[in-house]
């Protein structure tokens, strides 16, 4: 019984973790290449990257690599001073900060051929669900005006709930006093 509960909890934790951090394979089945003419800009635009997500570059390390570079190096395909270089052919890169992340293949000609990737990891403040409810509630506040009296009903019901126990207490007090009155007599 306890083991089942623990197993269920473990499953829940695993599912939560899966929903928190995603793994994105760059280029999907085509991977990281120049052959398939993958539009990596288009690929990135279909994803929403968050801090903690992982991007996976899969490629043949004989022909390609992955360089993380600055924006200016990305624009000019300048591979002279990469921030970091990955060469395993199966490189998982976890996104640890927000903003743009620029990558390209450092093999001569490949960046110019389009083997380049610009990921934008959205800012935590702009992505928190907390900022959404106030926006949606303010936008729906004119239609929700008729529901404000309805919203006042739950506010008045606690006073009813409070009066009920006090009435019950009064009845109990009356009963107790009657019982004591019986004992006294
Ligand atoms: Cu390449």
Backbone and ligand atoms as CSV (ligand in chain L), in Angstrom:
chain,resi,resn,atom,element,x,y,z
A,1,UNK,N,N,0.845,-1.211,0.000
A,1,UNK,CA,C,0.000,0.000,0.000
A,1,UNK,C,C,0.871,1.249,0.000
A,2,UNK,N,N,1.800,1.293,0.979
A,2,UNK,CA,C,2.719,2.426,1.061
A,2,UNK,C,C,3.613,2.493,-0.175
A,3,UNK,N,N,3.993,1.290,-0.662
A,3,UNK,CA,C,4.856,1.238,-1.848
A,3,UNK,C,C,4.139,1.817,-3.058
A,4,UNK,N,N,2.830,1.547,-3.140
A,4,UNK,CA,C,2.051,2.081,-4.262
A,4,UNK,C,C,1.983,3.608,-4.197
A,5,UNK,N,N,1.805,4.109,-2.982
A,5,UNK,CA,C,1.740,5.575,-2.810
A,5,UNK,C,C,3.069,6.196,-3.208
A,6,UNK,N,N,4.166,5.578,-2.749
A,6,UNK,CA,C,5.499,6.095,-3.087
A,6,UNK,C,C,5.694,6.070,-4.596
A,7,UNK,N,N,5.288,4.953,-5.227
A,7,UNK,CA,C,5.431,4.836,-6.681
A,7,UNK,C,C,4.634,5.916,-7.396
A,8,UNK,N,N,3.429,6.182,-6.900
A,8,UNK,CA,C,2.592,7.221,-7.504
A,8,UNK,C,C,3.240,8.586,-7.350
A,9,UNK,N,N,3.824,8.825,-6.170
A,9,UNK,CA,C,4.489,10.111,-5.931
A,9,UNK,C,C,5.691,10.275,-6.851
A,10,UNK,N,N,6.458,9.183,-6.999
A,10,UNK,CA,C,7.631,9.227,-7.878
A,10,UNK,C,C,7.192,9.539,-9.303
A,11,UNK,N,N,6.109,8.897,-9.753
A,11,UNK,CA,C,5.591,9.156,-11.093
A,11,UNK,C,C,5.206,10.619,-11.253
A,12,UNK,N,N,4.566,11.174,-10.218
A,12,UNK,CA,C,4.142,12.567,-10.286
A,12,UNK,C,C,5.355,13.493,-10.392
A,13,UNK,N,N,6.388,13.195,-9.581
A,13,UNK,CA,C,7.589,14.035,-9.599
A,13,UNK,C,C,8.250,13.963,-10.969
A,14,UNK,N,N,8.340,12.738,-11.515
A,14,UNK,CA,C,8.957,12.563,-12.831
A,14,UNK,C,C,8.184,13.340,-13.886
A,15,UNK,N,N,6.837,13.246,-13.818
A,15,UNK,CA,C,6.015,13.955,-14.802
A,15,UNK,C,C,6.185,15.461,-14.677
A,16,UNK,N,N,6.284,15.950,-13.426
A,16,UNK,CA,C,6.481,17.382,-13.211
A,16,UNK,C,C,7.804,17.829,-13.803
A,17,UNK,N,N,8.839,17.009,-13.561
A,17,UNK,CA,C,10.172,17.358,-14.082
A,17,UNK,C,C,10.151,17.381,-15.600
A,18,UNK,N,N,9.446,16.391,-16.193
A,18,UNK,CA,C,9.375,16.337,-17.650
A,18,UNK,C,C,8.673,17.578,-18.196
A,19,UNK,N,N,7.655,18.028,-17.478
A,19,UNK,CA,C,6.926,19.183,-17.966
A,19,UNK,C,C,7.728,20.461,-17.757
A,20,UNK,N,N,8.663,20.432,-16.806
A,20,UNK,CA,C,9.441,21.635,-16.531
A,20,UNK,C,C,10.551,21.838,-17.552
A,21,UNK,N,N,11.325,20.794,-17.829
A,21,UNK,CA,C,12.486,20.932,-18.707
A,21,UNK,C,C,12.283,20.070,-19.943
A,22,UNK,N,N,12.352,20.699,-21.091
A,22,UNK,CA,C,12.167,19.976,-22.344
A,22,UNK,C,C,13.517,19.764,-23.024
A,23,UNK,N,N,13.589,18.723,-23.841
A,23,UNK,CA,C,14.764,18.474,-24.663
A,23,UNK,C,C,14.356,18.658,-26.123
A,24,UNK,N,N,15.056,19.518,-26.818
A,24,UNK,CA,C,14.739,19.797,-28.215
A,24,UNK,C,C,15.894,19.320,-29.090
A,25,UNK,N,N,15.580,18.412,-30.000
A,25,UNK,CA,C,16.598,17.959,-30.944
A,25,UNK,C,C,16.634,18.935,-32.113
A,26,UNK,N,N,17.786,19.573,-32.264
A,26,UNK,CA,C,17.925,20.605,-33.287
A,26,UNK,C,C,17.738,19.996,-34.675
A,27,UNK,N,N,16.802,20.550,-35.432
A,27,UNK,CA,C,16.554,20.061,-36.785
A,27,UNK,C,C,15.702,18.813,-36.848
A,28,UNK,N,N,15.189,18.400,-35.669
A,28,UNK,CA,C,14.373,17.175,-35.595
A,28,UNK,C,C,15.120,15.994,-36.205
A,29,UNK,N,N,14.481,15.235,-37.089
A,29,UNK,CA,C,15.109,14.003,-37.605
A,29,UNK,C,C,16.309,14.301,-38.498
A,30,UNK,N,N,16.327,15.472,-39.103
A,30,UNK,CA,C,17.467,15.817,-39.970
A,30,UNK,C,C,18.722,16.069,-39.153
A,31,UNK,N,N,18.548,16.528,-37.926
A,31,UNK,CA,C,19.697,16.814,-37.077
A,31,UNK,C,C,20.406,18.097,-37.468
A,32,UNK,N,N,21.703,18.108,-37.184
A,32,UNK,CA,C,22.546,19.304,-37.389
A,32,UNK,C,C,23.390,19.063,-38.637
A,33,UNK,N,N,22.984,19.663,-39.745
A,33,UNK,CA,C,23.573,19.294,-41.024
A,33,UNK,C,C,23.432,20.421,-42.046
A,34,UNK,N,N,24.137,20.264,-43.137
A,34,UNK,CA,C,23.955,21.184,-44.265
A,34,UNK,C,C,23.217,20.490,-45.412
A,35,UNK,N,N,23.171,19.143,-45.345
A,35,UNK,CA,C,22.646,18.385,-46.489
A,35,UNK,C,C,21.149,18.595,-46.670
A,36,UNK,N,N,20.411,18.573,-45.540
A,36,UNK,CA,C,18.952,18.568,-45.638
A,36,UNK,C,C,18.358,19.961,-45.839
A,37,UNK,N,N,19.219,20.974,-45.897
A,37,UNK,CA,C,18.730,22.350,-46.041
A,37,UNK,C,C,17.674,22.703,-44.996
A,38,UNK,N,N,17.992,22.335,-43.743
A,38,UNK,CA,C,17.057,22.646,-42.665
A,38,UNK,C,C,17.080,24.143,-42.399
A,39,UNK,N,N,15.892,24.714,-42.271
A,39,UNK,CA,C,15.794,26.129,-41.892
A,39,UNK,C,C,15.777,26.186,-40.366
A,40,UNK,N,N,16.968,26.371,-39.770
A,40,UNK,CA,C,17.061,26.330,-38.309
A,40,UNK,C,C,16.379,27.527,-37.662
A,41,UNK,N,N,16.310,28.615,-38.409
A,41,UNK,CA,C,15.592,29.786,-37.895
A,41,UNK,C,C,14.097,29.452,-37.760
A,42,UNK,N,N,13.583,28.782,-38.791
A,42,UNK,CA,C,12.181,28.368,-38.764
A,42,UNK,C,C,11.950,27.347,-37.656
A,43,UNK,N,N,12.898,26.409,-37.540
A,43,UNK,CA,C,12.788,25.384,-36.508
A,43,UNK,C,C,12.709,26.032,-35.124
A,44,UNK,N,N,13.616,26.995,-34.858
A,44,UNK,CA,C,13.650,27.651,-33.550
A,44,UNK,C,C,12.382,28.456,-33.299
A,45,UNK,N,N,11.807,28.997,-34.370
A,45,UNK,CA,C,10.621,29.846,-34.201
A,45,UNK,C,C,9.396,29.032,-33.798
A,46,UNK,N,N,9.457,27.713,-33.994
A,46,UNK,CA,C,8.313,26.870,-33.615
A,46,UNK,C,C,8.395,26.414,-32.168
A,47,UNK,N,N,9.485,26.786,-31.479
A,47,UNK,CA,C,9.693,26.332,-30.106
A,47,UNK,C,C,9.673,27.526,-29.155
A,48,UNK,N,N,9.324,27.225,-27.910
A,48,UNK,CA,C,9.454,28.221,-26.854
A,48,UNK,C,C,10.469,27.682,-25.855
A,49,UNK,N,N,11.619,28.312,-25.833
A,49,UNK,CA,C,12.707,27.816,-24.992
A,49,UNK,C,C,12.668,28.482,-23.620
A,50,UNK,N,N,12.832,27.635,-22.604
A,50,UNK,CA,C,12.864,28.113,-21.224
A,50,UNK,C,C,14.202,27.744,-20.598
A,51,UNK,N,N,14.550,28.466,-19.540
A,51,UNK,CA,C,15.744,28.106,-18.777
A,51,UNK,C,C,15.567,26.696,-18.233
A,52,UNK,N,N,16.608,25.878,-18.372
A,52,UNK,CA,C,16.543,24.483,-17.940
A,52,UNK,C,C,16.286,23.521,-19.083
A,53,UNK,N,N,15.787,24.045,-20.195
A,53,UNK,CA,C,15.600,23.193,-21.372
A,53,UNK,C,C,16.956,22.813,-21.961
A,54,UNK,N,N,16.941,21.713,-22.703
A,54,UNK,CA,C,18.168,21.238,-23.326
A,54,UNK,C,C,17.989,21.186,-24.836
A,55,UNK,N,N,19.003,21.643,-25.559
A,55,UNK,CA,C,18.998,21.460,-27.006
A,55,UNK,C,C,20.062,20.414,-27.344
A,56,UNK,N,N,19.663,19.500,-28.205
A,56,UNK,CA,C,20.536,18.388,-28.572
A,56,UNK,C,C,20.969,18.535,-30.030
A,57,UNK,N,N,22.270,18.631,-30.225
A,57,UNK,CA,C,22.830,18.688,-31.581
A,57,UNK,C,C,23.336,17.292,-31.946
A,58,UNK,N,N,22.708,16.705,-32.944
A,58,UNK,CA,C,23.154,15.383,-33.426
A,58,UNK,C,C,23.708,15.531,-34.831
A,59,UNK,N,N,24.924,15.036,-35.031
A,59,UNK,CA,C,25.577,15.203,-36.331
A,59,UNK,C,C,26.755,14.243,-36.425
A,60,UNK,N,N,27.294,14.117,-37.605
A,60,UNK,CA,C,28.505,13.326,-37.804
A,60,UNK,C,C,29.705,14.218,-37.485
A,61,UNK,N,N,30.441,13.891,-36.395
A,61,UNK,CA,C,31.534,14.781,-35.988
A,61,UNK,C,C,32.688,14.845,-36.989
A,62,UNK,N,N,32.682,13.956,-37.973
A,62,UNK,CA,C,33.701,14.049,-39.028
A,62,UNK,C,C,33.453,15.247,-39.934
A,63,UNK,N,N,32.193,15.677,-39.996
A,63,UNK,CA,C,31.853,16.721,-40.962
A,63,UNK,C,C,31.390,18.031,-40.328
A,64,UNK,N,N,30.993,17.963,-39.059
A,64,UNK,CA,C,30.414,19.158,-38.449
A,64,UNK,C,C,30.896,19.322,-37.004
A,65,UNK,N,N,30.586,20.480,-36.456
A,65,UNK,CA,C,30.756,20.718,-35.033
A,65,UNK,C,C,29.728,21.755,-34.612
A,66,UNK,N,N,29.783,22.142,-33.346
A,66,UNK,CA,C,28.875,23.177,-32.839
A,66,UNK,C,C,29.712,24.220,-32.120
A,67,UNK,N,N,29.555,25.458,-32.532
A,67,UNK,CA,C,30.223,26.549,-31.827
A,67,UNK,C,C,29.181,27.502,-31.278
A,68,UNK,N,N,29.333,27.813,-30.009
A,68,UNK,CA,C,28.491,28.871,-29.443
A,68,UNK,C,C,29.267,30.176,-29.612
A,69,UNK,N,N,28.596,31.171,-30.160
A,69,UNK,CA,C,29.289,32.414,-30.532
A,69,UNK,C,C,28.467,33.636,-30.117
A,70,UNK,N,N,29.089,34.793,-30.265
A,70,UNK,CA,C,28.385,36.050,-29.982
A,70,UNK,C,C,27.490,36.410,-31.169
A,71,UNK,N,N,26.650,37.420,-30.961
A,71,UNK,CA,C,25.733,37.831,-32.017
A,71,UNK,C,C,26.492,38.320,-33.245
A,72,UNK,N,N,27.547,39.114,-33.029
A,72,UNK,CA,C,28.274,39.656,-34.183
A,72,UNK,C,C,29.000,38.546,-34.939
A,73,UNK,N,N,29.527,37.580,-34.200
A,73,UNK,CA,C,30.191,36.444,-34.850
A,73,UNK,C,C,29.168,35.610,-35.616
A,74,UNK,N,N,27.975,35.493,-35.024
A,74,UNK,CA,C,26.886,34.746,-35.676
A,74,UNK,C,C,26.515,35.402,-36.997
A,75,UNK,N,N,26.366,36.728,-36.955
A,75,UNK,CA,C,25.953,37.444,-38.179
A,75,UNK,C,C,26.990,37.316,-39.282
A,76,UNK,N,N,28.278,37.368,-38.899
A,76,UNK,CA,C,29.330,37.350,-39.923
A,76,UNK,C,C,29.897,35.957,-40.159
A,77,UNK,N,N,29.331,34.928,-39.456
A,77,UNK,CA,C,29.867,33.562,-39.555
A,77,UNK,C,C,31.360,33.532,-39.241
A,78,UNK,N,N,31.739,34.304,-38.251
A,78,UNK,CA,C,33.138,34.395,-37.837
A,78,UNK,C,C,33.417,33.351,-36.761
A,79,UNK,N,N,34.207,32.329,-37.101
A,79,UNK,CA,C,34.451,31.211,-36.179
A,79,UNK,C,C,35.810,31.310,-35.491
A,80,UNK,N,N,36.425,32.509,-35.508
A,80,UNK,CA,C,37.788,32.627,-34.987
A,80,UNK,C,C,37.854,32.506,-33.466
A,81,UNK,N,N,36.844,33.057,-32.757
A,81,UNK,CA,C,36.899,33.020,-31.287
A,81,UNK,C,C,35.550,32.599,-30.712
A,82,UNK,N,N,35.188,31.330,-30.853
A,82,UNK,CA,C,33.912,30.880,-30.296
A,82,UNK,C,C,33.919,30.937,-28.779
A,83,UNK,N,N,32.739,31.140,-28.182
A,83,UNK,CA,C,32.604,31.101,-26.720
A,83,UNK,C,C,32.901,29.687,-26.238
A,84,UNK,N,N,32.352,28.703,-26.959
A,84,UNK,CA,C,32.636,27.307,-26.653
A,84,UNK,C,C,32.428,26.477,-27.909
A,85,UNK,N,N,33.094,25.340,-27.955
A,85,UNK,CA,C,33.024,24.466,-29.122
A,85,UNK,C,C,32.653,23.058,-28.665
A,86,UNK,N,N,31.755,22.444,-29.395
A,86,UNK,CA,C,31.315,21.077,-29.091
A,86,UNK,C,C,31.601,20.204,-30.307
A,87,UNK,N,N,32.144,19.011,-30.068
A,87,UNK,CA,C,32.599,18.197,-31.196
A,87,UNK,C,C,32.237,16.717,-31.092
A,88,UNK,N,N,31.357,16.349,-30.167
A,88,UNK,CA,C,31.121,14.914,-29.969
A,88,UNK,C,C,30.174,14.321,-31.010
A,89,UNK,N,N,29.358,15.159,-31.642
A,89,UNK,CA,C,28.344,14.635,-32.546
A,89,UNK,C,C,27.032,14.330,-31.846
A,90,UNK,N,N,27.044,14.438,-30.524
A,90,UNK,CA,C,25.839,14.203,-29.729
A,90,UNK,C,C,25.899,15.142,-28.525
A,91,UNK,N,N,25.763,16.432,-28.815
A,91,UNK,CA,C,26.013,17.450,-27.797
A,91,UNK,C,C,24.714,17.966,-27.201
A,92,UNK,N,N,24.565,17.751,-25.900
A,92,UNK,CA,C,23.417,18.302,-25.175
A,92,UNK,C,C,23.850,19.589,-24.503
A,93,UNK,N,N,23.148,20.645,-24.800
A,93,UNK,CA,C,23.476,21.940,-24.204
A,93,UNK,C,C,22.256,22.415,-23.429
A,94,UNK,N,N,22.445,22.554,-22.118
A,94,UNK,CA,C,21.344,23.021,-21.272
A,94,UNK,C,C,21.355,24.544,-21.237
A,95,UNK,N,N,20.183,25.098,-21.449
A,95,UNK,CA,C,20.048,26.556,-21.502
A,95,UNK,C,C,19.913,27.081,-20.081
A,96,UNK,N,N,20.918,27.819,-19.640
A,96,UNK,CA,C,20.956,28.238,-18.238
A,96,UNK,C,C,20.681,29.722,-18.048
A,97,UNK,N,N,20.545,30.469,-19.128
A,97,UNK,CA,C,20.199,31.884,-18.968
A,97,UNK,C,C,19.294,32.320,-20.110
A,98,UNK,N,N,18.600,33.410,-19.865
A,98,UNK,CA,C,17.639,33.857,-20.866
A,98,UNK,C,C,18.328,34.703,-21.936
A,99,UNK,N,N,17.586,35.011,-22.952
A,99,UNK,CA,C,18.134,35.796,-24.052
A,99,UNK,C,C,18.551,34.913,-25.220
A,100,UNK,N,N,19.198,35.526,-26.173
A,100,UNK,CA,C,19.568,34.814,-27.401
A,100,UNK,C,C,20.829,33.973,-27.200
A,101,UNK,N,N,20.814,32.805,-27.793
A,101,UNK,CA,C,21.961,31.896,-27.802
A,101,UNK,C,C,22.285,31.632,-29.266
A,102,UNK,N,N,23.498,31.946,-29.647
A,102,UNK,CA,C,23.872,31.827,-31.056
A,102,UNK,C,C,24.830,30.652,-31.249
A,103,UNK,N,N,24.490,29.820,-32.211
A,103,UNK,CA,C,25.316,28.660,-32.539
A,103,UNK,C,C,25.513,28.590,-34.047
A,104,UNK,N,N,26.645,28.070,-34.451
A,104,UNK,CA,C,26.786,27.661,-35.845
A,104,UNK,C,C,27.796,26.542,-35.943
A,105,UNK,N,N,27.871,25.955,-37.119
A,105,UNK,CA,C,28.898,24.951,-37.379
A,105,UNK,C,C,30.152,25.688,-37.817
A,106,UNK,N,N,31.276,25.337,-37.167
A,106,UNK,CA,C,32.527,26.043,-37.442
A,106,UNK,C,C,33.288,25.539,-38.645
A,107,UNK,N,N,32.784,24.517,-39.301
A,107,UNK,CA,C,33.455,24.027,-40.503
A,107,UNK,C,C,33.278,25.072,-41.614
A,108,UNK,N,N,34.382,25.440,-42.282
A,108,UNK,CA,C,34.309,26.529,-43.275
A,108,UNK,C,C,33.168,26.327,-44.284
A,109,UNK,N,N,32.373,27.374,-44.447
A,109,UNK,CA,C,31.293,27.360,-45.425
A,109,UNK,C,C,29.954,26.904,-44.886
A,110,UNK,N,N,29.957,26.162,-43.780
A,110,UNK,CA,C,28.696,25.592,-43.301
A,110,UNK,C,C,27.760,26.640,-42.694
A,111,UNK,N,N,28.339,27.594,-41.956
A,111,UNK,CA,C,27.504,28.662,-41.395
A,111,UNK,C,C,26.894,29.472,-42.538
A,112,UNK,N,N,27.715,29.775,-43.520
A,112,UNK,CA,C,27.222,30.554,-44.669
A,112,UNK,C,C,26.143,29.777,-45.428
A,113,UNK,N,N,26.227,28.439,-45.369
A,113,UNK,CA,C,25.229,27.610,-46.042
A,113,UNK,C,C,23.939,27.496,-45.230
A,114,UNK,N,N,23.942,28.094,-44.022
A,114,UNK,CA,C,22.706,28.109,-43.233
A,114,UNK,C,C,22.732,27.226,-41.998
A,115,UNK,N,N,23.884,26.617,-41.710
A,115,UNK,CA,C,23.966,25.767,-40.516
A,115,UNK,C,C,24.260,26.651,-39.306
A,116,UNK,N,N,23.252,27.408,-38.948
A,116,UNK,CA,C,23.369,28.353,-37.845
A,116,UNK,C,C,22.038,28.452,-37.123
A,117,UNK,N,N,22.120,28.689,-35.830
A,117,UNK,CA,C,20.921,28.631,-34.996
A,117,UNK,C,C,20.922,29.756,-33.976
A,118,UNK,N,N,19.819,30.450,-33.918
A,118,UNK,CA,C,19.613,31.532,-32.946
A,118,UNK,C,C,18.430,31.141,-32.066
A,119,UNK,N,N,18.732,30.794,-30.805
A,119,UNK,CA,C,17.675,30.421,-29.860
A,119,UNK,C,C,17.397,31.589,-28.945
A,120,UNK,N,N,16.141,31.864,-28.712
A,120,UNK,CA,C,15.808,32.901,-27.741
A,120,UNK,C,C,15.136,32.256,-26.538
A,121,UNK,N,N,15.853,32.260,-25.416
A,121,UNK,CA,C,15.280,31.730,-24.174
A,121,UNK,C,C,14.517,32.871,-23.517
A,122,UNK,N,N,13.210,32.682,-23.373
A,122,UNK,CA,C,12.375,33.792,-22.909
A,122,UNK,C,C,12.656,34.098,-21.452
A,123,UNK,N,N,12.518,35.357,-21.129
A,123,UNK,CA,C,12.815,35.850,-19.783
A,123,UNK,C,C,11.816,35.259,-18.792
A,124,UNK,N,N,12.307,34.800,-17.625
A,124,UNK,CA,C,11.396,34.211,-16.638
A,124,UNK,C,C,10.235,35.135,-16.280
A,125,UNK,N,N,10.500,36.439,-16.145
A,125,UNK,CA,C,9.457,37.388,-15.737
A,125,UNK,C,C,8.352,37.470,-16.781
A,126,UNK,N,N,8.719,37.352,-18.056
A,126,UNK,CA,C,7.720,37.479,-19.107
A,126,UNK,C,C,7.004,36.167,-19.362
A,127,UNK,N,N,7.536,35.074,-18.788
A,127,UNK,CA,C,6.952,33.768,-19.067
A,127,UNK,C,C,6.188,33.202,-17.893
A,128,UNK,N,N,6.262,33.851,-16.714
A,128,UNK,CA,C,5.583,33.289,-15.548
A,128,UNK,C,C,4.075,33.341,-15.748
A,129,UNK,N,N,3.384,32.259,-15.409
A,129,UNK,CA,C,1.915,32.252,-15.516
A,129,UNK,C,C,1.280,33.309,-14.615
A,130,UNK,N,N,2.028,33.752,-13.580
A,130,UNK,CA,C,1.480,34.722,-12.636
A,130,UNK,C,C,1.106,36.027,-13.328
A,131,UNK,N,N,1.859,36.391,-14.379
A,131,UNK,CA,C,1.581,37.663,-15.041
A,131,UNK,C,C,0.364,37.548,-15.956
A,132,UNK,N,N,-0.014,36.308,-16.307
A,132,UNK,CA,C,-1.132,36.140,-17.229
A,132,UNK,C,C,-2.505,36.352,-16.571
A,133,UNK,N,N,-2.773,35.763,-15.402
A,133,UNK,CA,C,-4.120,35.951,-14.827
A,133,UNK,C,C,-4.531,37.402,-14.625
A,134,UNK,N,N,-3.616,38.294,-14.132
A,134,UNK,CA,C,-4.058,39.694,-13.998
A,134,UNK,C,C,-4.453,40.306,-15.339
A,135,UNK,N,N,-3.709,39.949,-16.398
A,135,UNK,CA,C,-4.011,40.494,-17.721
A,135,UNK,C,C,-5.374,39.990,-18.181
A,136,UNK,N,N,-5.619,38.672,-18.016
A,136,UNK,CA,C,-6.869,38.104,-18.491
A,136,UNK,C,C,-8.042,38.596,-17.640
A,137,UNK,N,N,-7.807,38.783,-16.322
A,137,UNK,CA,C,-8.904,39.225,-15.463
A,137,UNK,C,C,-9.252,40.686,-15.749
A,138,UNK,N,N,-8.190,41.497,-16.074
A,138,UNK,CA,C,-8.477,42.896,-16.363
A,138,UNK,C,C,-9.188,43.026,-17.706
A,139,UNK,N,N,-8.824,42.127,-18.652
A,139,UNK,CA,C,-9.458,42.197,-19.958
A,139,UNK,C,C,-10.891,41.676,-19.895
A,140,UNK,N,N,-11.170,40.776,-18.952
A,140,UNK,CA,C,-12.516,40.210,-18.845
A,140,UNK,C,C,-13.334,40.918,-17.774
A,141,UNK,N,N,-12.764,41.978,-17.146
A,141,UNK,CA,C,-13.492,42.619,-16.052
A,141,UNK,C,C,-14.784,43.291,-16.505
A,142,UNK,N,N,-14.837,43.942,-17.711
A,142,UNK,CA,C,-16.146,44.495,-18.112
A,142,UNK,C,C,-17.242,43.440,-18.238
A,143,UNK,N,N,-16.974,42.272,-18.898
A,143,UNK,CA,C,-18.049,41.252,-18.952
A,143,UNK,C,C,-18.358,40.655,-17.599
A,144,UNK,N,N,-17.367,40.673,-16.677
A,144,UNK,CA,C,-17.579,40.001,-15.401
A,144,UNK,C,C,-18.286,40.909,-14.399
A,145,UNK,N,N,-18.590,42.150,-14.805
A,145,UNK,CA,C,-19.265,43.081,-13.891
A,145,UNK,C,C,-20.584,42.508,-13.346
A,146,UNK,N,N,-21.416,41.865,-14.212
A,146,UNK,CA,C,-22.660,41.294,-13.651
A,146,UNK,C,C,-22.415,40.217,-12.619
A,147,UNK,N,N,-21.227,39.599,-12.651
A,147,UNK,CA,C,-20.964,38.513,-11.704
A,147,UNK,C,C,-20.466,39.043,-10.374
A,148,UNK,N,N,-20.261,40.350,-10.267
A,148,UNK,CA,C,-19.755,40.902,-9.012
A,148,UNK,C,C,-20.763,40.692,-7.871
A,149,UNK,N,N,-22.095,40.900,-8.093
A,149,UNK,CA,C,-23.038,40.555,-7.018
A,149,UNK,C,C,-22.953,39.092,-6.633
A,150,UNK,N,N,-22.738,38.223,-7.645
A,150,UNK,CA,C,-22.602,36.792,-7.363
A,150,UNK,C,C,-21.364,36.542,-6.524
A,151,UNK,N,N,-20.298,37.324,-6.835
A,151,UNK,CA,C,-19.072,37.176,-6.069
A,151,UNK,C,C,-19.286,37.653,-4.639
A,152,UNK,N,N,-20.264,38.554,-4.451
A,152,UNK,CA,C,-20.541,39.037,-3.099
A,152,UNK,C,C,-21.270,38.008,-2.260
A,153,UNK,N,N,-21.914,37.019,-2.928
A,153,UNK,CA,C,-22.670,35.999,-2.190
A,153,UNK,C,C,-21.752,35.152,-1.313
A,154,UNK,N,N,-20.606,34.664,-1.899
A,154,UNK,CA,C,-19.704,33.909,-1.019
A,154,UNK,C,C,-19.213,34.762,0.144
A,155,UNK,N,N,-19.100,36.090,-0.082
A,155,UNK,CA,C,-18.658,36.969,0.992
A,155,UNK,C,C,-19.690,37.038,2.114
A,156,UNK,N,N,-20.978,36.937,1.722
A,156,UNK,CA,C,-22.005,37.027,2.749
A,156,UNK,C,C,-22.256,35.671,3.405
A,157,UNK,N,N,-21.938,34.585,2.665
A,157,UNK,CA,C,-22.189,33.262,3.217
A,157,UNK,C,C,-21.325,32.962,4.442
A,158,UNK,N,N,-20.047,33.450,4.477
A,158,UNK,CA,C,-19.294,33.209,5.719
A,158,UNK,C,C,-19.979,33.825,6.938
A,159,UNK,N,N,-20.655,34.972,6.750
A,159,UNK,CA,C,-21.340,35.568,7.898
A,159,UNK,C,C,-22.514,34.685,8.333
A,160,UNK,N,N,-23.182,34.045,7.316
A,160,UNK,CA,C,-24.222,33.076,7.650
A,160,UNK,C,C,-23.622,31.901,8.394
A,161,UNK,N,N,-22.469,31.442,7.854
A,161,UNK,CA,C,-21.797,30.298,8.468
A,161,UNK,C,C,-21.376,30.645,9.883
A,162,UNK,N,N,-20.960,31.909,10.062
A,162,UNK,CA,C,-20.529,32.324,11.394
A,162,UNK,C,C,-21.741,32.420,12.337
A,163,UNK,N,N,-22.891,32.846,11.765
A,163,UNK,CA,C,-24.059,33.005,12.628
A,163,UNK,C,C,-24.642,31.651,13.009
A,164,UNK,N,N,-24.461,30.658,12.100
A,164,UNK,CA,C,-24.983,29.326,12.409
A,164,UNK,C,C,-24.304,28.708,13.627
A,165,UNK,N,N,-22.968,28.693,13.680
A,165,UNK,CA,C,-22.328,28.140,14.878
A,165,UNK,C,C,-22.703,28.931,16.129
A,166,UNK,N,N,-22.831,30.252,15.999
A,166,UNK,CA,C,-23.170,31.025,17.196
A,166,UNK,C,C,-24.585,30.694,17.671
A,167,UNK,N,N,-25.486,30.430,16.694
A,167,UNK,CA,C,-26.839,30.017,17.064
A,167,UNK,C,C,-26.799,28.645,17.731
A,168,UNK,N,N,-25.968,27.755,17.162
A,168,UNK,CA,C,-25.828,26.416,17.750
A,168,UNK,C,C,-25.250,26.513,19.148
A,169,UNK,N,N,-24.265,27.415,19.301
A,169,UNK,CA,C,-23.659,27.602,20.616
A,169,UNK,C,C,-24.697,28.106,21.618
A,170,UNK,N,N,-25.582,28.982,21.125
A,170,UNK,CA,C,-26.629,29.509,22.002
A,170,UNK,C,C,-27.571,28.386,22.441
A,171,UNK,N,N,-27.901,27.507,21.472
A,171,UNK,CA,C,-28.768,26.371,21.791
A,171,UNK,C,C,-28.097,25.465,22.806
A,172,UNK,N,N,-26.779,25.199,22.578
A,172,UNK,CA,C,-26.028,24.340,23.500
A,172,UNK,C,C,-25.992,24.976,24.875
A,173,UNK,N,N,-25.730,26.285,24.892
A,173,UNK,CA,C,-25.665,26.999,26.175
A,173,UNK,C,C,-27.007,26.906,26.909
A,174,UNK,N,N,-28.082,27.067,26.125
A,174,UNK,CA,C,-29.426,26.970,26.709
A,174,UNK,C,C,-29.665,25.574,27.273
A,175,UNK,N,N,-29.261,24.558,26.459
A,175,UNK,CA,C,-29.431,23.158,26.872
A,175,UNK,C,C,-28.655,22.883,28.152
A,176,UNK,N,N,-27.376,23.364,28.163
A,176,UNK,CA,C,-26.513,23.134,29.324
A,176,UNK,C,C,-27.112,23.793,30.561
A,177,UNK,N,N,-27.593,25.004,30.357
A,177,UNK,CA,C,-28.161,25.718,31.510
A,177,UNK,C,C,-29.402,24.990,32.030
A,178,UNK,N,N,-30.212,24.405,31.073
A,178,UNK,CA,C,-31.390,23.640,31.474
A,178,UNK,C,C,-30.998,22.399,32.263
A,179,UNK,N,N,-29.897,21.721,31.735
A,179,UNK,CA,C,-29.428,20.512,32.417
A,179,UNK,C,C,-28.961,20.851,33.826
A,180,UNK,N,N,-28.175,21.955,33.897
A,180,UNK,CA,C,-27.683,22.362,35.232
A,180,UNK,C,C,-28.831,22.771,36.122
A,181,UNK,N,N,-29.828,23.367,35.488
A,181,UNK,CA,C,-31.008,23.781,36.272
A,181,UNK,C,C,-31.697,22.538,36.842
A,182,UNK,N,N,-31.733,21.443,36.025
A,182,UNK,CA,C,-32.311,20.190,36.485
A,182,UNK,C,C,-31.519,19.608,37.650
A,183,UNK,N,N,-30.139,19.688,37.489
A,183,UNK,CA,C,-29.298,19.170,38.552
A,183,UNK,C,C,-29.482,19.980,39.818
A,184,UNK,N,N,-29.619,21.270,39.623
A,184,UNK,CA,C,-29.734,22.169,40.792
A,184,UNK,C,C,-31.014,21.913,41.576
A,185,UNK,N,N,-32.063,21.556,40.829
A,185,UNK,CA,C,-33.360,21.403,41.492
A,185,UNK,C,C,-33.526,20.055,42.203
L,1,CU,CU,CU,28.815,21.716,-40.512
